[in-house]
Amino acid sequence: MLKTSRCVLVTILGMVLVFGCDPSAMQICNSRSVKIAQDITDRLMEILGKTTKLDYLKEAFSADSDLIRYEKINGTKLLKEAQSKLETILKNKTDAVDKIADFVRQKSPGRLESARDPPTCSYLLAKDSSMAEKINLTYYEEFKVEVNLTETVIHFPVDVYEFSKEIKSAIHLTDGLDQVFIENYERDKFIFAQYFGSTSGLLRYFPAYYWGSTTNETDLYDCRFRSWYIEAAGQPRDVVFLMDTSGSMYGWALRVAKYTAKTLLQIVSDKDYVAFYTFNKTTQSLSCYPQLERARLKYINHLNDKIDTIDAIGASNFSIALNTAFDVLEQSARDNKTCDCQRAIIIFSDYVREEYTELLKRRNPDGRVRIFILAFGAPNQGDTSKLEKIACANNGYFSKVYNYGDVVPAISNILAVFGQPLSLNTASIQASWSTVYYEYDRQNFVMTVGKSVVLDHDPNSEREPFLGVAAIDVDIPQMKNIMTGMFSGIMYAFMINNNGVVILHPRMVPIDDYAEKPDMDINEVEITEDPEKIKEIARSMLNRTTGSIRTRSLVYFKNTISGRENYQDTEYFFTSLEGYPFSIGIIVPESERQEIKVDKDNKLLNKTLLMEAIQREVPARLRWKRYPLCTKNLTDTIKPLSKAEALELETDPCYPDRYYTMAAEVQLTQPVSDWWQSSQFRRWSTSVCQNYEHCIQDAYLVTNAGITRTYREMSNDSVVMDPVNMQPFIHSRKGIPPNTLLVR
């Protein structure tokens, strides 16, 4: 019998038959209908068995086989291996970002001294339409665009003057980073993007590629307002927003204030806690949550919708608003709904009658709560000096925001103040990991590791200690592929961050026109018959504990063409990643308690069939390129591989056992392929369908190690579901022959 999960599928006249999974039962009362249905089922199963040589497969993959053997899976051991591999991946990325930050920090003192008159440095603009004429651009599959791996490009916002002193200084400061980027890439070929964003808005990016667009949309990119920059630029924050909605804010002032508030909400992360109140004579919470809430995407979207409904009327009472803000911060701290780091109040107003000195001394005696005030309205509308004094007396910042063009500088000032504590202890600055977001150029999910570049605090210096953020993109598919390569069958891994946001999961795949961060909790991707069990798993992972929990869950079949799911008895193994804000889990269904093993010295093993397939067939090479077992990076997916390149795959240091298992599975399933190509099969398939042409349209055979054999009778385009991440890829008949071997 078959000891592990595998599936064979056959499409007959548009119907897909699946063997290997329990079918859903239908309640049919009429006994005659039951008999007819049973007769049809028996006949179709007979065709299925004959088409796929099912009896042969059962014998070939039995426990009595001389070629393969079965071993019990040790979930705890697998978890430790996954933990070790992920920690190595993340360490490589943090080491690389440290090198970028160290270069800028070490070079900055001397270069900042020449900032008054920085020398002219050569550079290449990211939006330069003539870039291809100046440097060589080569298409790389991993980058999805034409790039140059020895050059960087410069980008700055449209509202920043290219030849301003700040931009020239930033260019001079980052000149020489190219070599650091190149060395990082040589050490780790899976580093896809490296960059440094300065406080001036300048971004130096590697590798160089043209940022142009076929559309006429305005370039609104500003590195200072990207999540990776914001999260690395300061410690997590508890923030209470107070928006003045008295009558004096009516009209233009309120319109700009709303825009500013929405912009500020775009730059908070799920590490922050926020609350939003409006005030006139009284205060009103903008949401149904009166206390601080973690700034998850759903909550931020909710606040943005509510901001649109704000109107201005009546008089303002600043004392009530300030007391409410302090009450919220204190109560949230008691309720443990806080990041317990920086705390701030951000006020949107146009005028205040007094400085509220006594109130602030009583509620904020140590000045730990920073107060930022943004003043709105016409330039000569009123006296804003008292607002400025309140902000300055409480370790905050005051800015006048008269129009939309003042919003970015005002928010930049707030971010600079939030980054000041880092300069007091630069040795404690650690890398910051963003949540997952969709990267349009790469057409997939990434997350970014960033690190603030801050000079040591110097009370005698007037220069700004915060210089910017060094960052590197971490490709989520790469992490998924490495995890996939570790497991056979329907086992899989997932990862969450310390805030419970899912970072990696087989069910988390990009969709067309994906515009938002995939802000998902574990209970949105893992479904169990007992909801309390998944809550227990989530709590354990958030508490960074190591353990396992058994339950019955909906198992994701990543290795099948149809992408099926069904409930199985399952054991979850989980632990945290040491030194990183993540926890990982692996799912081992009861049906996967044994896996196929092959001794590499087994004289019956024929590795030639696998090598020939990889060298000969485009789909096989494409899958191997897209999902390397380790760090093999085959540069060509079209031309045949050389024998030397193919043999390298056998010596893969990460998963050597998997290679031999795949070779054995190719060998054991070869008779099925021979049967599909034989004249006997064609005669039988024609006769069994009573001379109906193309009766058996498609047949698939999927193994645990990642081998997918396909038979195609129809000549039109067809969809092949990728055996790793279940994303469909459209292939033409010209690209895939009637009998094809796909290698994961």
N, C-alpha and C positions, 0 to 999 in steps of 0.2 A: 504493500500500500504506500501511498505518498505520505511522507512524514512531515513535510512542511508545505506551507501555502504556495500554490502556484495555480495559474488559471489557463485554460484553453478556451478560446472563443471562436465561434463560427457564425458568420452572417449568411442567412439563407433567405432569399427573397425579401431582404430588408429587415429580417428579424435577427436579433443578436442572442445567441445561446451562450450561456456561461456555465462552465463546470468548475466546481471547487468551492462554491459558496451556497449557503442554505437559501432556497427560493422562498419568497413570501407566499404563504398559503392563502388561498381564496375560499371563502365560504360559499359553496354552491349547493343549493338545496336539491335541485333536480338530479336524480341518480343517473338519468340518461346523459345529461350534460356532463356529469362527472366522468362517465365512461368515455364519452367522446374526447373530453379534454385529456384523459389519461392515455388514450390511444395516440392522440397527437403528440403528447409528451414522450411516450415510448418511442415513437417513430423518429422524432427529432433527436432524442438522445442516442438512438441507434446511428443516425447520420453523423452526429457529433463525434461519437466514439470511433466510427470508421474514418472520418475526415482527419482526425488528430492522432490516430493510432493510439488510442487511449489505453488499451490493454498493454501495448508495448511500453508506454511511458510508466505505467504502474510497476511493471516488472523492472524496468531500467533504473528507476529511482527508489527501489525497495531497499530495505535494510540489509538484504542479502547480497547486494551488489559488491563486486570485487573492486570496483573503481572508486566508489564513494563510501563514506561512513557518516554517521550522525552523532553529533555531540550536543549535550545539554547546554543551553545558553545560561551564562552567569550574568544576571542583570547588574549586580553590583560591580563586577569587573568591567563590564561595558561602560558603565557610568564613569568610572575612574579614567578609562581610556579617553572617553569623550571630553571629560573635564580637562585632562592634560593637553589634548590637542587644541581645544579652544583657548586655553590659557596661553599656549605657545603662540597662536595666531594673534591674540590681543597684545601680548608682550612685544611681538615684532612691530606692531603698529605704534604702540606707545613709545618704544625706543626710537622709531623713526621721527615721530613728532617732537620728541625731546631734542633730537639733533637739530631740527629746524629752529626751535625756540632758543636753544643754546647759541646757535650761530648769530641770530639777530641780537640777542641780549649781550653777547660778548663784543660784538662789533659796534653796538650802539653808542657807548660813551664818546669815542673819538669822532664818530660820524655825526652825532648830535651837536658836537662843538662847531662843526662846519655847516650847521643847518641854516645859519643866517645867509650864507651864500653857497649853497650846495653845488658841487661840480656837475657838469652835464654828463649823463650816462646814456648809453644807447639802450633802446628797449623796443619791444614789438607790441603793438596794440592788439588786444584780443578781437577787436571789431574791424581790423584792417582788411579790407576786401582784396588787397593785393598780396596777402600773406603768402599764398602759394608761389608767387614770383620771387619772394625774398628768402624763403626756407623750403627745404624738402618736406613734404607731407606724405605720409604713408598710412594706408588704412590698416588698422589692427582690429581683429574681431573683438578682443576684450574691451577695447575702448569705444567701439561702434562708430568711430569717426576717423578721419585722417589726422594723424598727429605727428609731431616731431619730438623724439625722445631725448633731445639734447638742448632744447630751448624752452624758455618760459614766455608767457604773455602777460601783459599788464591790462587791468581793467579798473576804471573808476566811474562813479556815478555821473549821470548826465548833468547834475546841478553842481558839479565840482570842476573848477577850471584846471585844465591839464597842466598849465605852466605856472600854477600857484606855488608859493614857497612850500606849502605843506606836501603837495604831491611830489615836487622835485626832491624834497627831503626824504620822503618815503621810498622813492625810486632809488636814491643814493643809499639809503639804509639797507635795502634788500638786495642790492647789487652783489652778486656772488652766491646767492642762494641756489642758482642753477646747479652748481656742482654738488651741493648737499642733496638736492632732489634726485639727481642722477645716481648718486651713491646709494641712496635709500632704495631706489627702484632696482638697482643691480642686486641688492641684498634680498629683496622681497618682490618678486615679479607680480605679486597679487596686490601691490599698492597701485591703485588706479588713478588717484588724483592727490596732489600735494599742493598746498598753498599757504600764503601768509596774508592776512587782512590787517591793514593798519587803521589807526584811529582817524586818519584823513579820508578813509573810504577806498584807498588804493588796494588792489588785490594783485598779488603776483602768483601765477598759476602754472603748474606743471602737470602733464606735458602740454606743449604749445599746440593749440588748434584754433580754427577760425570759429568765432562765436556768432557769426552772422546768421541771419534768419531769412527765410523766403517770404515772410510776412512783413508788413510795414509797422508792426507794433513798436511802441516806444520802449527803449531799453530802460527798465526801472530797477535793474539789479543794483543792490547796494549791500556789500558784504557785511556792513555793520548791523544790518537788520535781518541777517540770517540766523536761524536757530543755533547753529554750531558756534557762531561768534558770540551771541548773547549768553549762552550757557557757560562758555569758557571765560567770558570777560568778567565775571563776578561770582560770588558765592550765591547759593539759593536764597530766595527772598520771601518774606511775608509782606504783602502789600495791600493796603486798603485805599481804594480810589474814592475820592469825594468830588462830585461834580456839582457846582453851584447852578441851581435851576431857578434862581430868582429872576424877576422881570428884567433886570438890567442886562442879563445874558441873552435876551431874546434876539433872534436874527443871526447876523453874521458871526458874532462871538460864539454862540451856541453851536453853529454849524461847524466852525473850525475846531471847537472843543470836542465835538463828537468824533471828528476825523482823527484828532490827536489821540483820543482814548482808544479808538479801534487800532490805531497804529501801535500804541503801547501794548495792547493785548496780544498783538501778533508776535511780540518779542519775548513773552513769558514762556516758560517751559513747564513740563510736568514735574519739575523739581520745586517749582514755586507754589505758594499758596496765595490766593487773591480773594478779595471781597469788593463789591462795587456798590456804593451808596450815592444817592442824589440828596440834595438838601436845599430847602428854602427856609420856611419857618420851622419845619420838622425834617427829620431824615427818613428816607425810605430805601430799603434794600432793593437793588435792581433785580435780584433773583429771589427764588424761594428759599435760598440758603442764607441765613442771617450772619453766619460765621465764615471764617476763612475756608475755602475749598481748594483742593489741589487743582492746578491749572491744566486739567486734561482738555483735549480738543473739544469734546462735547460741551463742557462747561463754558469754554471760551466762545464757542459758536452761539451758545445760549445768551451770553452777555452781549455779544455783538448785535443779536436780534433785538434785545431789549433797549440797547442804546438808541436804535432808530426811533423808538417810541417816546423818547424824552422830550419834554416841552418846558418852557420857562415861564414862570408866573409867580407873583407875590414877592415878599421880602426875604432876606437871608438871615440865618442865625448861625454864626460861625462857631459859637461856644458849644451849641448842641452837636454840631457836626464833628468838631474835634473830640468831644467826649465820647461820641459814638464810635469813632475810629479807634480810640485807645481802649474802649470797652471790648471791641471786637478782637483786637490783638491780645488782650489779656485773657479773655474767655477762651479763645482758640488755643492759647498756650496751655490753659488748664485742661482742655479737652484733648490735648495732644494732637491737634490739627495744625501743625506748624512745622516748618523746616528747621526751626531753632537756630537760625543763623542771622542774616540781616533782616531788619524790620523797617518799614517805611510807610509813610502816608503821602499820596500824590493828590494834590488839590488842583482843580480846574476852576478858576474864578476870575473876576475882573476888578474886584475892589473889596476892601475891608476897612472898617472904621477904627479898629484898634489892633494892638499887637498881641493881646491876650497873654501878657507876660506871666501873670500869676498862675493862670490855668496851666500853661506849659511847664512852669517850674514844678507844679504839683504833679502833673501827669507824666512828665518826661524829664525828671531831674538830672539824669546822667546823660541825656541827649542820645540814648541808644536808638531811639526811633527817629530816623531821618525824615524830615519834612521837605518835600519838593513842591514847589508852587509854579504853575504855568498861568500867566496872566493873559487874558484875551480881551478883544475889543479894539477900537480905533486907537492909534498912537496917543492922541490927546484926550482920550475919553475920560480919564480919571487918574488920581494919584495912586500909584502901585507901590510906593516906597514901603508901606507897612507890610505888604505881602512879602517883599524882598527881605525885610528884617526878620520876619518870622522864619523864613527858609534858612537864612544864614545863621540864625541863632540856634538852629536845630540840626546842624551838620548836613544840610541839604543843598539845594540849588534853586535859584530863581531864574526864570526865562520869560521873556515877552513873546507871545505867539500872535502876531497880527494877521497872518495869512498862512496858506498851506506851505509856502516855501520856508517858513520858520519852524516847521514841525520837526524835520530831521535834525537840525542843529540843536534844538531844545532837548530832544530825546538822547542825542549823543552826549550832551552834558550830564544828563541823569546817569547814563551808563558809565561815564568816566568816574563819577562819584561812587557808584556801586563798586567799581574796581579798585578804589583806593585802599581798602583793607589788605589787599594782596601784597601791596608794596611794603607793608610793615613786617611781613614774614615771607619773603619770596621762596625760602626753602620749603615751605609747606604747600606750594602751588602744585596741584596734581592735574593730570589729564582729565578732561570732562567729556563724557560720552553723550551724544545727542540721541534722541529717539529716532526710529526708522522713518525715512521719508522717501518719496518717489523722485528719482533722478531722471529727468526727461531725456537727456542726451544718451544715457546708458540704458534707458528703458527698463529700469528695474529698481528695486529697493536698495538703499544704502543707509549707513549711519556714519556719523563723523566723530572722530576723536580730535579734540582741540585742546590747546594749552595756552594760557595767557602768557604773554611776554611782558614782564614787569621789572623795572629797575628797583634796586634797593632804595628804601626811603632816605631821602636827603633833605633835612629841614632847611638847609641853606641854599637849596637849588629851586629855581622857578620852573624848571622843565617838568613836563607831565611824566610821571613814572610809568604809566600804562602805555605800552607801545602798540599793542595789537594782539592778534591771535594766530598761532600756527596750527595747521589742521591737516588731517589726512582722511580720505574717504575709505570706509570699510565696506567691501562689496558683500551684501547679504547672500546672494546666490553662491558665492565662493564658500561661505561658512556652511550653507545648506548642503552643498555638494560633498564637502569633507565629511559632514555628519552622515549623509546618505551612504557614502562609501563604506562606512563602518558597519552598517546594519544590513541584514538580509531580509527578504520577504517584506512583511508589513510592519516591521518595527520602524520607529522613527524618533527623532529628537525634537525638542523645542526649547526656546530660551525666553526668559522675561527679564526686565530690569527691576531694580529695587522698588520701583513705584508700581509694579504689577503690569506694565505695558508689554505686550508680546513683541519680541524682537525678531524671532525666527520660528516659523511653523509651516508645515507643508500646506496647510489650508490658506495661508496668507500669500496670495499671488496677486500680481498687478492686473488691473483690468484696463480696458480702453479709456483714455482721457482721465486717468487717475489724477485727482487734483489735491487730495488731502493726505495727511499722515494717517497711516493705518492704526488708529488709536483703539486697540482692542485689548480686552482682558482675557485671561486664560479661560474663563467660563464661556467666552464667545467662540472659542475654537476647539475646546475639549468638551464633549457632551457625554454625561454619564446618566445611567438610570436613576442614581441617587444623587441629586444636586448637592447635597451636603458633603459628599465625598470630594467633589472638585473644589469646593470652598476650603475644605481641610488641606487639600494639596496646595492651593494658592497661599493659604496662611503659612504653611510650612516653608514654602519657597520664599515668601516675603520675609520670613524670620531667618532666612539663610541657614536652615537646618538640613541635615542629611538623613535620608530615610526612604521608605517605600510604603505604598498604600495600594491595596487590592480593591478593585471595584469592577463593575460591568460597564463598559463604555463603547461608544460608537467609534469603531476602528477605521482609520483612513487607509485604503489600499493604494499605496503610491506606486506599486509595481504592475498595475493592471491597465489595460487599454481603456477600460470603461470608467475608471475612477470611482469604483463602488465603495460603499461603506456598510457595515453591519455591526450589531452589538456582539461583543465577545467579553469573556472574563479576561481582565487585563490587570497587569501590575505596573504602577508608576514608580520609577526610581528617580530621585532628585537630589541635588546638592547645589552649593554655591560655587562661583568661580573666585578663587582666592586672589584678593587684590583688585577685583573688578566689580562693578555694581550690577552683576548679573547672576542669575541662577538658571540651571539647565535641568531638564527632565528627559527621560527616555521612556517609551511605552513599549512594553513587551506583552503582546497578547498570548493567551494560553496556547493557541495553535502554533506559536513561534518558539516554543520552549526548546526545540531542537533545530540545529542548522547543519547544512552539508559541509563536510570537510574532505579535502583531498590531499593525499601525501604526494609531494612534488616528485618523489623518487619512484612513484608507482609506475611500473613498466607498462601498464595498460593505458596510461595517460597519453593522449595524442594532442600536443599543443599546437601542432601545425595548422589545424582547422581554424583555431581562433586567430592566429597570426595572419593566415591567408585572408580571412574575412576583414580584418582591420586594414590590411594593405590594399584589398581589392575594392571594397564597397564604400562609396561616399557616405551613406547614412551611418555606417559603423564608425568611420573616422570623425564624422561630425559630432557624434555623441561622445566619443572619447576626448575630443578636443574640448567640448563644452563641459564635460564632467570628468576631468582627470581624477584618477584615484588619489593623486597627491599633488606634486608640483610640476609634473610633466606638462610642458606648454607647447604642444605641437603647433608649429606656425602655419601649416598648410592644411586646409580641410578638403581640397579638391584633387590635387595631384596624389598619385600613389605614394605611400610611405616606403622608405627604404627598409631593407631587412634590418639594418642596424637600429633604425628608429623604432621598429616594431619590437625588436628584442629588448629595448630599453624598458618597455612596459612591464616585462617580467621581473625586473629588478627594482620595481617601485618599493621604496623603503617604508611606505605608510601601511599598505594593506597587501602584503605579499601573498597571504593565504587566499584572498579574494580572487587573485589572478588565476590560480590553479583551479579554483572552484568554477570560475567562468569557463576555463578551457574544458573542464570535464562536462559542463552542461552543454556547451557547444557540441562536444563529441557525442553525448547521449541523445541529443535532439536532432542530430544530423539525419537519421533515418526518416524522421517526419518531413524534413526538407526534401529528401530524395523522393519520398512518396508523392509530395505535392507536384514535383516536376516530372513525374513519370507519366507515360501514356496510359498506364493502367488506371491512374487516378482520374484522368480526364474522361476515359471511357466510363468508369464507374459513376463519377459525378453527373455525367450526362444521362446515364440510364436511371439512376436513382431519382432523378427529378423528371423522369418521363420525357426526356429530350428537350426540356426547357433550358434554353441557353442562359448561361451565367446564373444558374440556380444557386450554386455555392459561390458567393461573391467574395467573401473575405474569411480568412482564418488567422488566428493569432495564437502564439504559444509564448508565455512569459514565465521566466524562471526567477528564483529568489535572488540570484547574484546579479541580475540585470540584463540577461539575454532576452531579446524579443524577436521571435521568428514570425514573419508575416507571409501570408499568401494573398495575392490580389488577382481577381479575375477580371474585374471591370476596368475599362481603359480610361475613364475620366479621373479627374483629380480626387484625391481622398485625404482624409484627416488621420494622421498618426499621432496618438497621444504619447507625449514624451514619458518614458518610464520613470523619470526621476521626480519632476515637479508638476506633472499632470497638466502642463500647458500644451494646447494643441498646436502642431506645426503642419502647415499645408504643404504637401509634396506632390509634384506632378508625376504622372506615370513615367515620363521620360527620365525623371531623377531616381525613381525607385523601381527596380525590376520586379517581375511577378513574385519572385521568391527572394526575400531580403532578410538579412540578419542585422539587427540594431544592437549596438553595444553601449551600455550605459557608461 
